[in-house]
């Protein structure tokens, strides 16, 4: 059996593998021999969902090794992958910690996303990765990025809603990791600008924040959008996560 | 009198046995839990066996030397002390490795903090009661055999005797000192060896597992995690127990030695003490400690026998306070009854029959205050540790700087407290009062060790619940109990340092008496002449010695930790299936590395502590050793307080961040706090506790050998 995965973080790629998702997650994070420890996220993809990829190549090359071991990975494409995959072909999203544990999140109807705050912080994950502050709700933000009316436009996007902490009480920040370690003054200024400047709907806070992205700061969840379409991967809350997979929560430094 | 001591000993050891079997018969959980606990138990046993083999060789050699140079009874009591201390350590380690998994299972079965706390405390109480029970059992035997049967406590034998080498001493002082030395030897090996073991394993597990591979604490994929849990048992249970047993014995024997020399000196300088009063003074500390032991049994019982709340810290405090309060009341009544009708003014008692009791209370009160000060300086509920967490926002360098500041500042108040206790105790009952202050501080040692031992048991239980992947609710219970254990450990360390300081100072006074020996005459006054160049030079060397000793220990931990780090890296590299959970780590190799590393590395510091007074004594003479002792004692007290408190503060600053402050886990602030904690680890768990032993072992060795090197040393032989 061949599985297809769209890795969305830290690198955009379509990968075929004989490993089932949890094993693929572990392989990608830890490697088979190199001893790496890398945080990553990926989504399962329905095969033959697009003509843009050489699915045959996967079938030809994704075969067990002579010793019977399963083929770990066959890269089908890197760069501009997401834009060629229809949203309905995206399956479960896996958030993988650097020690190889993975948390599967099923997609959900966007309507269940709930009300938005006056402004949101979005970590764009794929295909580009700036940190953006916006007064738009996720669906509006996705539309704003995708519709092509502005200079900045993308055919598809995956982004995460980031939980915003009280910057005046950093001592009680909660376990948010290194996300807010630097330049919070600038972030505060950006928030003020969005709130106070009429017509200003989004502002890029930082172009390279993705390196500090961690699962600890995901707020409502992760969104994948194309033109007029959006799907929502809800991030479980602390109590729910405790019940679902406490060990993943510990590895993700949430507990 | 002996009946009373026997009752206390039988009650303590009987209650310990009852608790031991009560814990043992509890269900030890599922297969996985049993397997993990079995690995921890095997590792702990292997270490203790290995360590005790080395100690047996050293102890045998010392015993032969003592029998040849001092007396056969000193050699016998030395062996007795070593056996008593080793037994307490062994039983404590054994119960800790039995209780850990049963604590986890109780949390799993009951989901009740109170019920789980009781099991952990019951386990800890075995060690506490054994420390009190075995210490007094040995002393009881000595008092009976050597004191009563051989008549060493009779006024006729409380005189200077000279042996075949021409060495002069009061026989009973050497008999009890031999016992103290036996306890000290075990304490030194257990504390130093255990301290190196526990930190090497801990640092190895953290530096590679947590930092490099990103796996959480106590994750079964970490090859060093079992060794880390073994370290808790050999360092924090066996090591701590042997340490406090030694302090307890040291405090008692220093009062006894002082009483004997007071009697002898009084006769020589023409103001003789009533012989009946002297015998009372010699027996009083043991009886006082027996009452403390009985009070501790009641204190421990109050926690075990009733339904306890979900507030572990409060419950543990109640057990300690009941023990302390009962000790206070019962010893007060006993002191009045015991000394009524005696002319205690002869002994320099200024507050009547209650004088030694008041002095002991000074010890109890100062011990409690020092413990509370330790909590103040190391708990994140208070400013000093909070400031370290806050400083971490500005980077690692400031974490270290702020921690150093907190550690250094923390030295002053406890030392002032000790000074106040010494002055007050001396004011009411002279130097005997100072020794009684140490006895008072340690009189309810069974209760304090029970509370202290509860900590590592709860820590192990948390490790087992993580490794066995039990429900989050279970892990939260064991985590909560573990975090309370960290606080009790900090308080316990303050207590250990304070009591060690008082015991060492009392032993030092005994040393000064013993130094004079038969030369005491009418003009005698107990003076350490700091203008004497030999004394001054000795004090300088002595003050520097704890730094040398600490440096060697830190290097030993670093060396053993490096081996562990390399091994964990090797396993991750050569066995990639470990991280994916397809392969089991090789826990045994990590345990072996820690065991061999710590045994190898503990020899040099242990030898320094025993041999330094002897080498200095045989070269420079008794005056130099007097200076050496005072220099080492003062310097060690400061350094021990500094290392224990700075390490504790760094540890808790990290914990505070991990609770979701300043970004919490994974933040740069957390990384800075982790560095602080790692730097502080060998300071608080290896150096600090080992310094407690250093000052006591040097004092006891000097006390035993002063009459030898006072007579035979290079400087006097060559007439320099």
Contacts between the chains, C-beta under 8 A, distances in Angstrom:
chain1	res1	chain2	res2	distance
A	23	B	580	7.6
A	26	B	579	7.6
A	26	B	580	4.7
A	27	B	580	7.8
A	30	B	576	6.8
A	30	B	579	5.0
A	30	B	580	6.4
A	31	B	576	7.4
A	32	B	576	6.2
A	33	B	576	5.9
A	35	B	572	5.9
A	35	B	573	5.2
A	35	B	576	7.0
A	37	B	212	6.8
A	37	B	213	5.4
A	37	B	214	5.1
A	97	B	214	6.7
A	98	B	213	7.7
A	98	B	214	3.8
A	99	B	213	5.8
A	99	B	214	4.6
A	99	B	215	4.4
A	99	B	216	7.9
A	99	B	219	7.8
A	99	B	221	7.5
A	99	B	579	6.3
A	100	B	579	5.7
A	100	B	580	6.1
A	170	B	393	7.6
A	170	B	662	6.0
A	170	B	663	7.4
A	171	B	390	7.6
A	171	B	661	5.4
A	171	B	662	6.1
A	172	B	660	7.3
A	172	B	661	6.3
A	173	B	660	6.7
A	173	B	661	6.7
A	173	B	662	6.3
A	173	B	663	5.4
A	173	B	664	6.5
A	174	B	660	4.3
A	174	B	664	6.1
A	175	B	658	7.8
A	175	B	660	4.7
A	175	B	663	7.8
A	175	B	664	3.3
A	175	B	665	5.1
A	175	B	666	7.2
A	176	B	663	5.6
A	176	B	664	6.2
A	176	B	667	7.1
A	177	B	663	6.3
A	177	B	664	6.9
A	177	B	665	6.7
A	177	B	666	3.3
A	177	B	667	5.3
A	178	B	663	6.5
A	178	B	666	5.9
A	178	B	667	4.7
A	178	B	668	5.3
A	179	B	663	7.7
A	179	B	667	8.0
A	180	B	663	6.2
A	180	B	667	7.8
A	181	B	663	6.0
A	181	B	667	5.5
A	181	B	668	4.5
A	181	B	669	7.0
A	182	B	668	8.0
A	214	B	666	5.8
A	216	B	664	7.5
A	216	B	665	7.6
A	216	B	666	6.3
A	242	B	472	4.6
A	243	B	472	7.7
A	246	B	471	7.9
A	246	B	472	4.2
A	246	B	475	7.4
A	247	B	216	7.7
A	247	B	469	6.5
A	250	B	216	4.2
A	251	B	214	7.0
A	251	B	215	6.9
A	251	B	216	5.8
A	253	B	664	7.4
A	253	B	665	3.8
A	253	B	666	4.3
A	255	B	472	7.8
